[in-house]
């Protein structure tokens, strides 16, 4: 019996929840049609709306018409409310709303010539589906002069968070619970007033595209009246919601705070990068900017807090404030980035604080398509533990030096192998102490990418050449001297068994050059640039090797003569 009672109770609760859920989702709809001398079109408008099952009532407010608009509307099946005289579109909408019974109230113009049931449904459906609190329409039309020349510029100035294609749509809908809390304008400012009120209250506004509709076009005098009423409404709302003060006191504070931040940035640049401006002047600029930024920054914070405290819709106001504050946020971010860069180059030695900021090097690579790279600066550090013969070199520094990982650098006849940097040290150049001493750098030394080759100038290196072709177990090591600038050089092609397997370039001075095969000297050739041989042939086992000296080119490497190292070292199986 006890279990049966529980089942009955659960069944009752389930039925009640289903009933409540159904009652919550089923909302009633009222359509309000403001009309003034629209007897030619109103019957069709009412007929279209009547065809919708979701519409519960149609109210036509005859705003003092001099024709038979009221009788035509009544015959078409609408409830008609009369104004004794013409009071304006907003007043008619307000009257219709006050006499409506629906949970959702939609407002449709009476002069639409080609209105369809699908268009009306698009206006109502987002609210019925719970996706919006307010809907407004946009549509294809030939005219829109008041929107483009009046409404949009003012909205962009005072309400920049609003981004609608057609803020003055004419056709809109909203929940009655929201409409009952706002002020209805009595003229053509009614629809933009509702949109602005919804925005500052944080309502969900959806702009729906209803396609093409045809209005009875207004005269110039009518458009002038409409523009005046729209301007008045936007300006009134801007004053009510503190947007004027945002453009006045707040705007001044923002401009002055940006000025202060800009002066701080200018002062820092003057001190560190512009030698022609005396240090004292740079300091005066920096301190002046600091004072201005702090003073107006405090005023800005106070004014912003005051606006937020008085706002009835926090989220929309925050959006608008964000648009207003965005320039100062960017200025502050630039300054913070600069300061953090300077802090990264602070060094302390015997109580002396030194700051030596260095910039990266923007490299444009061509000619096969423009590429941009930022290289350096590089900070020198000591070698990792037990890495006495290893250089940890950033990848961008390897490109500048023209090396690949695994290539060798010789200092005082000691061989150092290049390896990638460890994680998190993208611009750290680690090298052993003896190498640092020879190169004239120490830990914390900052090397600009443009100065890197100067540091390694005249250093002997051995680098692997890219090998092409299908000859197995072939590798070629080139001995060269790093030069800090480009000089006139020659192209060298290497052939094995009549296949071109590698190409390199470098400066060839008059003198002897040693060619090694499998690390054993095979041939020493003499180069005389006034009478250089075109090629040199060697033989190793079953292979024929030819070294061809080709045309001229520019190179920042110098081929190693016999007294400096191995010109070429070819590793090849027999």
C-alpha positions in Angstrom: 0.0 0.0 0.0 2.9 2.3 0.9 4.6 1.6 -2.4 1.4 2.2 -4.4 0.9 5.6 -2.7 4.4 6.6 -3.8 3.7 5.6 -7.4 0.5 7.6 -7.4 2.3 10.7 -5.9 5.0 10.4 -8.6 2.4 10.1 -11.3 0.6 13.3 -10.1 3.9 15.2 -9.9 4.9 14.1 -13.4 1.5 15.2 -14.9 1.7 18.5 -13.1 5.2 19.2 -14.3 4.2 18.4 -17.9 1.2 20.6 -17.6 3.3 23.5 -16.1 6.0 23.1 -18.7 3.4 23.3 -21.5 1.8 26.3 -20.0 5.2 28.0 -19.6 6.1 27.5 -23.3 2.8 28.4 -24.8 2.7 32.2 -25.0 -0.2 34.3 -26.4 0.4 36.8 -29.1 -1.2 40.2 -29.8 -0.6 42.2 -33.0 -0.9 46.0 -32.8 -1.4 47.9 -36.1 -1.1 51.7 -35.8 -3.0 53.2 -38.8 -3.5 56.7 -40.2 -5.4 56.9 -43.5 -4.5 53.4 -44.6 -7.8 52.1 -45.9 -6.1 50.9 -49.2 -3.7 48.4 -47.5 -4.9 47.6 -44.1 -7.4 44.9 -45.1 -4.6 42.8 -46.7 -2.3 43.3 -43.7 -5.0 42.1 -41.3 -5.8 39.1 -43.6 -2.2 38.0 -43.7 -1.9 38.2 -39.9 -5.3 36.4 -39.4 -3.9 33.4 -41.3 -1.4 32.7 -38.4 -2.5 30.2 -35.7 -0.1 31.7 -33.2 -1.8 35.1 -33.2 -4.5 35.5 -30.5 -5.7 39.0 -31.2 -5.3 41.8 -33.7 -5.7 45.4 -32.5 -5.9 48.3 -35.0 -5.5 51.8 -33.6 -7.0 54.4 -35.9 -5.0 57.5 -35.2 -7.5 60.1 -36.3 -7.9 58.9 -39.9 -10.0 61.0 -42.3 -10.8 58.0 -44.5 -12.6 54.7 -43.8 -9.6 52.9 -42.2 -11.5 52.0 -39.1 -14.5 50.4 -40.8 -12.3 48.4 -43.2 -10.3 47.1 -40.3 -13.3 46.2 -38.4 -14.8 44.3 -41.3 -11.5 42.4 -41.8 -11.8 41.0 -38.3 -9.6 43.3 -36.1 -10.5 45.0 -32.8 -10.5 48.8 -33.6 -9.6 51.5 -31.1 -10.2 55.1 -32.3 -8.2 58.3 -31.5 -10.3 61.4 -31.9 -7.3 63.2 -33.5 -4.0 62.3 -34.9 -1.5 61.9 -32.0 1.4 60.1 -33.7 2.7 56.6 -34.4 4.1 56.2 -30.9 0.9 57.2 -29.2 -1.1 54.8 -31.4 1.4 52.0 -30.5 1.1 52.8 -26.8 -2.7 52.7 -26.9 -2.7 49.4 -28.7 -0.2 48.0 -26.2 -2.2 49.1 -23.2 -5.3 47.4 -24.6 -3.5 44.2 -25.6 -3.7 40.9 -23.7 -0.9 38.8 -25.2 2.3 37.7 -23.5 4.1 38.9 -26.7 3.1 42.1 -28.5 4.1 42.7 -32.1 3.8 46.0 -34.0 3.2 45.9 -37.7 2.7 48.9 -40.0 -0.6 49.3 -41.8 0.9 50.4 -45.1 2.8 47.3 -46.1 1.8 46.3 -49.6 3.3 42.8 -49.9 3.4 41.5 -46.3 3.4 37.7 -46.0 2.5 35.3 -43.1 6.1 34.0 -43.2 7.5 37.5 -42.5 5.2 38.0 -39.5 6.1 34.6 -38.2 9.8 35.5 -38.4 9.2 38.5 -36.2 7.4 36.6 -33.5 9.1 33.1 -33.5 12.4 34.0 -31.8 10.5 35.2 -28.7 8.2 32.3 -28.7 11.2 29.9 -29.0 12.9 31.7 -26.0 15.8 33.0 -28.1 15.0 36.7 -27.7 13.2 39.2 -25.6 12.9 41.8 -28.3 12.9 41.4 -32.1 13.4 44.0 -34.7 13.4 43.7 -38.4 15.6 44.5 -41.3 14.5 44.2 -44.9 15.3 45.1 -48.5 14.1 48.5 -49.4 15.0 51.4 -51.8 14.8 54.2 -49.2 16.5 54.5 -45.9 17.7 58.1 -45.7 16.8 58.8 -42.1 18.5 55.6 -41.0 21.7 56.2 -42.9 22.0 60.0 -42.4 20.6 60.4 -39.0 20.1 57.3 -36.8 23.3 55.4 -37.6 25.7 58.2 -37.0 24.1 59.2 -33.7 23.9 55.6 -32.5 27.5 55.0 -33.4 28.5 58.1 -31.4 26.4 57.6 -28.3 25.6 53.8 -28.3 28.6 52.2 -30.2 27.8 48.8 -28.8 24.7 48.7 -31.0 25.5 47.2 -34.5 22.2 46.9 -36.4 21.8 47.0 -40.2 18.5 48.9 -39.9 17.9 50.4 -36.4 14.7 52.0 -37.6 12.8 49.0 -38.8 9.2 49.9 -38.0 8.2 46.3 -37.4 9.1 44.8 -34.0 7.9 42.6 -31.2 8.7 42.3 -27.5 7.6 40.5 -24.3 4.8 42.4 -22.6 6.7 42.1 -19.3 9.5 44.3 -20.7 7.2 46.8 -22.6 5.3 47.5 -19.4 8.4 48.9 -17.8 9.5 51.4 -20.4 8.4 54.8 -21.8 6.7 54.9 -25.2 7.6 57.8 -27.4 4.5 59.3 -29.0 6.0 59.8 -32.5 8.4 58.1 -34.9 11.0 57.8 -32.2 9.0 54.9 -30.6 10.8 52.0 -32.2 14.4 53.3 -31.7 13.4 54.2 -28.1 12.3 50.7 -27.4 15.5 49.3 -28.9 17.6 51.6 -26.7 15.7 50.9 -23.6 16.0 47.1 -24.2 19.8 47.5 -24.8 20.5 49.4 -21.5 18.3 46.9 -19.6 20.3 43.9 -20.9 17.4 42.5 -22.9 18.2 40.0 -25.7 17.6 41.8 -29.0 17.5 39.9 -32.2 17.5 41.5 -35.7 15.6 39.3 -38.1 15.7 39.6 -41.9 12.2 39.5 -43.3 13.2 40.0 -46.9 11.6 42.5 -49.2 8.6 44.7 -48.2 7.0 47.7 -49.9 6.1 50.8 -47.9 4.2 53.9 -49.1 7.1 56.3 -49.5 7.1 59.4 -47.3 7.5 62.9 -48.7 10.5 65.1 -47.9 8.4 66.9 -45.3 7.5 63.5 -43.7 11.1 62.4 -43.7 12.1 65.7 -42.1 9.6 65.2 -39.3 10.7 61.6 -38.8 14.3 62.6 -38.6 13.7 65.2 -36.0 11.7 62.8 -33.9 14.4 60.1 -34.2 17.2 62.5 -33.3 15.3 63.8 -30.3 14.7 60.3 -29.0 18.3 59.2 -29.4 19.6 62.4 -27.7 17.1 62.1 -24.9 18.1 58.5 -24.2 21.8 59.4 -24.4 21.2 62.1 -21.8 19.2 59.7 -19.6 21.7 57.0 -19.7 24.8 59.1 -19.1 26.2 58.9 -22.6 26.7 62.7 -22.9 28.9 62.7 -19.8 30.8 59.7 -21.3 31.6 61.9 -24.3 32.3 65.0 -22.1 34.1 64.4 -18.8 34.9 60.8 -19.4 36.1 61.5 -22.9 38.4 64.3 -21.6 39.8 62.0 -18.9 40.5 59.3 -21.5 42.2 61.7 -23.9 44.4 63.2 -21.2 45.3 59.8 -19.7 46.3 58.7 -23.2 48.4 61.8 -23.5 50.2 61.0 -20.2 50.9 57.4 -21.4 52.2 58.7 -24.7 54.5 61.1 -23.0 55.9 58.3 -20.8 56.5 56.2 -23.9 58.2 59.2 -25.6 60.3 59.8 -22.6 61.5 56.2 -22.5 62.3 56.3 -26.2 64.2 59.6 -25.8 66.3 58.2 -22.9 67.2 54.8 -24.5 67.1 55.2 -28.3 67.3 58.9 -29.4 70.8 60.2 -28.8 70.1 63.7 -30.1 67.6 64.4 -27.2 69.5 65.1 -24.0 68.9 62.8 -21.0 67.5 65.6 -18.9 64.8 66.5 -21.4 63.9 62.8 -21.8 63.4 62.6 -18.0 61.3 65.7 -17.9 59.0 64.3 -20.6 58.8 61.0 -18.8 57.9 62.5 -15.3 55.4 64.9 -16.9 53.7 62.1 -18.6 53.7 60.1 -15.4 52.0 62.9 -13.4 49.3 63.5 -16.1 48.6 59.8 -16.5 48.2 59.2 -12.7 46.0 62.3 -12.2 43.6 61.7 -15.1 43.8 58.0 -14.6 42.3 58.4 -11.1 39.6 60.8 -12.4 38.8 58.3 -15.2 38.4 55.4 -12.7 36.1 57.6 -10.5 34.0 58.7 -13.4 33.7 55.2 -14.8 32.6 53.8 -11.4 30.0 56.7 -11.1 28.5 55.9 -14.5 28.3 52.2 -13.7 26.6 52.9 -10.4 23.9 55.0 -12.0 23.3 52.6 -15.0 20.2 50.5 -15.0 21.8 48.1 -17.5 25.3 47.1 -16.4 26.3 44.8 -19.3 25.4 47.2 -22.2 27.0 50.1 -20.3 30.1 48.0 -19.8 30.2 47.3 -23.6 29.9 51.0 -24.4 32.6 51.9 -21.8 34.8 49.2 -23.4 34.5 50.9 -26.7 35.4 54.3 -25.1 38.3 52.9 -23.1 39.8 50.7 -25.8 42.3 53.3 -27.0 43.7 53.9 -23.5 43.9 50.1 -22.9 46.0 49.7 -26.1 48.2 52.7 -25.0 48.7 51.1 -21.6 49.5 47.7 -23.2 52.1 49.3 -25.4 53.7 50.9 -22.4 53.6 47.7 -20.3 55.2 45.8 -23.2 58.0 48.4 -23.4 58.6 48.4 -19.6 58.6 44.6 -19.4 61.2 44.5 -22.3 63.4 46.9 -20.4 63.1 44.9 -17.2 64.2 41.8 -19.1 67.6 43.5 -19.8 68.3 44.7 -16.2 71.7 43.6 -14.9 73.1 44.3 -11.4 76.9 44.3 -11.0 78.5 45.5 -7.7 75.5 47.5 -6.8 75.3 49.2 -10.2 72.0 48.7 -12.1 72.4 48.6 -15.8 69.6 48.5 -18.4 70.6 47.8 -22.0 67.4 47.2 -24.1 67.9 45.6 -27.5 65.5 45.1 -30.4 64.8 42.2 -32.7 65.9 42.2 -36.3 63.1 42.2 -38.9 64.4 40.1 -41.9 62.7 40.1 -45.3 63.5 37.0 -47.2 63.1 36.6 -51.0 63.1 36.4 -53.9 60.7 33.4 -54.0 57.9 35.1 -52.2 58.2 37.7 -49.4 58.7 36.2 -46.0 59.1 38.1 -42.7 61.1 36.9 -39.7 62.0 38.5 -36.4 65.4 37.4 -35.2 67.1 38.1 -31.9 68.3 39.8 -29.8 70.3 37.0 -28.2 71.5 36.9 -24.6 74.8 35.1 -24.0 74.9 32.6 -21.2 77.2 29.9 -19.9 77.2 26.4 -21.3 75.1 23.7 -19.6 76.7 21.4 -17.2 79.2 18.9 -18.9 78.7 20.6 -22.3 82.2 21.8 -22.7 82.3 21.5 -26.4 78.7 22.4 -27.4 77.1 25.7 -28.5 73.4 26.0 -27.8 72.3 28.3 -30.6 68.7 29.7 -31.3 67.3 28.6 -34.7 67.1 32.2 -35.9 70.8 32.7 -35.1 71.6 29.6 -37.0 69.9 31.1 -40.1 71.8 34.3 -39.7 75.1 32.4 -39.4 74.2 30.2 -42.3 74.7 27.0 -40.3 72.7 23.8 -39.5 72.5 22.0 -36.3 75.4 19.5 -36.1 77.8 21.8 -37.9 81.1 22.6 -36.2 82.7 25.9 -35.0 86.5 25.9 -34.4 88.0 28.3 -31.8 91.7 28.0 -30.9 91.6 24.7 -32.9 89.0 23.4 -30.5 85.9 21.9 -32.1 82.4 23.0 -30.8 79.3 21.4 -32.1 76.1 23.4 -32.6 72.9 22.1 -30.9 69.3 23.5 -30.5 68.4 25.5 -27.5 66.5 23.9 -24.6 62.8 24.6 -24.1 62.0 28.1 -22.9 65.4 29.5 -24.1 64.5 30.6 -27.6 66.8 33.6 -27.6 69.6 32.3 -25.3 73.0 31.6 -26.8 74.9 29.2 -24.6 78.6 28.7 -25.1 81.6 27.5 -22.9 83.8 30.1 -21.1 86.9 29.7 -23.3 84.8 30.4 -26.4 83.1 33.5 -24.7 86.6 34.8 -23.8 87.9 34.5 -27.4 84.8 36.1 -28.9 84.8 38.9 -26.4 81.4 38.4 -24.8 80.3 37.4 -21.4 77.2 36.1 -19.7 74.2 38.6 -19.9 75.8 40.2 -23.1 73.0 41.0 -25.5 73.9 40.5 -29.2 71.7 42.0 -31.9 71.0 39.7 -34.8 72.6 42.3 -37.2 75.8 42.1 -35.1 76.0 38.4 -34.8 78.2 37.8 -37.8 80.6 40.5 -36.6 81.0 38.5 -33.3 81.9 35.4 -35.3 83.8 37.1 -38.0 86.8 35.1 -39.3 85.8 32.0 -37.4 86.5 28.7 -39.1 83.5 26.4 -39.4 82.7 23.1 -41.0 79.1 22.7 -42.3 77.2 20.0 -44.1 76.1 20.6 -47.6 72.6 19.5 -48.8 73.2 16.4 -51.0 71.0 15.5 -53.9 70.8 12.5 -56.3 70.6 8.8 -55.6 74.2 8.0 -54.6 74.1 6.1 -51.3 76.2 6.9 -48.2 77.3 10.2 -49.6 77.9 13.3 -47.4 79.9 16.4 -48.0 81.4 18.7 -45.4 82.6 22.2 -46.4 85.3 24.2 -44.6 84.7 27.9 -44.6 85.4 31.2 -42.8 82.5 33.3 -41.5 82.6 36.8 -42.9 80.7 39.8 -41.5 79.7 41.2 -44.9 79.1 40.0 -48.5 81.9 39.8 -51.0 82.4 38.7 -54.6 82.5 34.9 -54.6 82.2 31.9 -56.9 79.7 29.1 -57.3 81.1 25.6 -56.8 79.3 22.5 -58.2 80.2 19.0 -57.1 79.6 16.0 -59.3 79.8 12.3 -58.5 79.7 9.9 -61.4 78.4 12.7 -63.6 75.6 13.5 -61.3 75.4 17.0 -59.7 75.2 16.2 -56.0 75.8 19.6 -54.3 76.2 23.3 -54.9 77.8 25.8 -52.7 79.3 29.3 -52.9 82.0 31.3 -51.2 84.9 33.7 -51.7 87.9 32.0 -53.4 91.2 33.7 -52.8 94.4 32.9 -54.6 96.1 30.0 -52.9 95.9 26.3 -52.2 92.8 24.4 -51.2 92.7 20.8 -49.8 90.2 18.2 -50.8 89.6 15.3 -48.5 87.9 12.0 -49.2 86.7 10.0 -46.2 88.7 12.4 -44.0 92.0 11.7 -45.9 93.7 14.3 -48.0 93.4 13.4 -51.6 94.2 16.5 -53.6 95.5 20.0 -53.1 94.5 22.4 -55.8 95.8 25.9 -56.5 93.4 28.7 -57.3 94.6 31.7 -59.4 91.6 33.9 -60.0 93.3 35.4 -63.1 93.6 32.0 -64.6 91.3 29.7 -62.7 90.7 26.1 -63.9 87.1 25.3 -64.8 87.2 21.9 -63.0 89.2 19.4 -61.1 88.7 15.6 -61.4 89.3 13.1 -58.7 88.9 9.3 -58.5 87.9 7.2 -55.5 87.4 3.5 -56.0 84.7 3.1 -58.7 83.7 6.8 -58.4 84.6 9.8 -60.4 84.4 13.1 -58.5 84.5 16.5 -60.3 84.8 19.9 -58.6 83.6 22.6 -61.0 84.1 26.3 -60.3 81.2 28.2 -61.8 80.1 31.8 -62.2 80.3 34.7 -59.8 77.9 35.4 -56.9 77.9 37.3 -53.6 78.7 35.3 -50.4 79.4 36.0 -46.8 81.5 32.9 -46.5 85.1 32.4 -47.5 86.3 29.0 -48.6 89.0 27.7 -46.2 92.5 27.6 -47.7 94.9 24.7 -46.8 96.4 26.6 -43.9 93.0 27.2 -42.3 91.2 23.9 -42.8 89.6 21.5 -45.2 88.1 23.0 -48.3 85.9 19.9 -49.0 85.7 16.6 -47.1 83.7 14.1 -49.2 82.5 10.9 -47.5 81.8 8.2 -50.0 81.8 4.4 -49.9 83.9 2.6 -52.5 
